[in-house]
């Protein structure tokens, strides 16, 4: 999983973001974290990717993305990328 490009857009106050971040960390996923609370361009990018203002938005190297994924759905997607 470490070779795949994953970008997570989130904020520290967001419980789903903290959960997804913990999941990625515990599964040794190499990802880029964009804190949309402190990065206006990142916030706009997350909205443009998902068409929503919900977070986290997790974008993958294959051009797909997930919004507020469960740990199970996130694991399934990461397994597809291996």
C-alpha positions as CSV (number, residue, x, y, z in Angstrom):
1,X,0.0,0.0,0.0
2,X,2.9,2.3,0.5
3,X,3.5,2.8,-3.3
4,X,0.0,4.1,-3.9
5,X,-0.8,7.8,-3.8
6,X,-3.5,8.6,-1.3
7,X,-4.5,12.1,-0.3
8,X,-6.8,12.7,2.6
9,X,-8.6,16.1,3.0
10,X,-9.9,16.6,6.6
11,X,-9.8,18.6,9.8
12,X,-8.8,17.8,13.3
13,X,-12.2,18.7,14.7
14,X,-13.8,16.0,12.5
15,X,-14.4,12.7,14.2
16,X,-14.7,10.7,10.9
17,X,-11.4,12.4,9.8
18,X,-9.6,11.3,13.0
19,X,-10.9,7.8,12.6
20,X,-9.9,7.5,8.9
21,X,-6.5,9.0,9.7
22,X,-6.0,6.5,12.5
23,X,-7.0,3.7,10.2
24,X,-4.5,4.8,7.5
25,X,-1.7,5.2,10.1
26,X,-2.4,1.8,11.7
27,X,-2.3,0.1,8.3
28,X,1.0,1.8,7.3
29,X,-0.6,3.6,4.3
30,X,1.6,6.3,2.9
31,X,-0.7,9.3,2.4
32,X,-0.7,13.0,2.2
33,X,-2.9,14.8,4.7
34,X,-4.4,18.2,3.8
35,X,-5.9,20.1,6.8
36,X,-8.7,22.0,5.1
37,X,-9.1,24.2,8.2
38,X,-5.7,25.8,7.5
39,X,-5.4,25.3,3.8
40,X,-8.1,27.1,1.8
41,X,-6.8,25.7,-1.6
42,X,-7.0,22.2,0.0
43,X,-10.6,22.9,1.1
44,X,-11.6,24.0,-2.4
45,X,-9.9,21.0,-3.9
46,X,-11.8,18.6,-1.6
47,X,-15.1,20.3,-2.6
48,X,-14.2,20.1,-6.3
49,X,-13.3,16.4,-6.0
50,X,-16.4,15.3,-4.1
51,X,-18.9,18.0,-5.1
52,X,-19.8,18.2,-1.3
53,X,-18.6,20.0,1.8
54,X,-18.4,16.7,3.7
55,X,-15.1,15.4,5.0
56,X,-13.0,13.4,5.0
57,X,-12.5,13.2,1.3
58,X,-9.9,10.5,0.5
59,X,-8.6,10.5,-3.1
60,X,-6.8,7.6,-4.6
61,X,-4.2,7.2,-7.4
62,X,-6.7,5.5,-9.7
63,X,-8.7,8.7,-9.9
64,X,-11.5,7.5,-7.5
65,X,-12.4,9.0,-4.1
66,X,-14.4,8.3,-1.0
67,X,-16.3,10.7,1.2
68,X,-16.8,9.7,4.9
69,X,-15.9,6.1,4.2
70,X,-16.2,3.4,6.9
71,X,-13.1,1.6,7.9
72,X,-14.4,-1.5,6.1
73,X,-15.0,0.3,2.8
74,X,-11.6,2.1,3.1
75,X,-9.9,-1.3,3.6
76,X,-11.7,-2.8,0.7
77,X,-10.6,0.1,-1.6
78,X,-7.0,0.0,-0.4
79,X,-6.9,-3.8,-1.0
80,X,-8.1,-3.2,-4.6
81,X,-5.1,-0.8,-5.1
82,X,-2.5,-3.4,-4.1
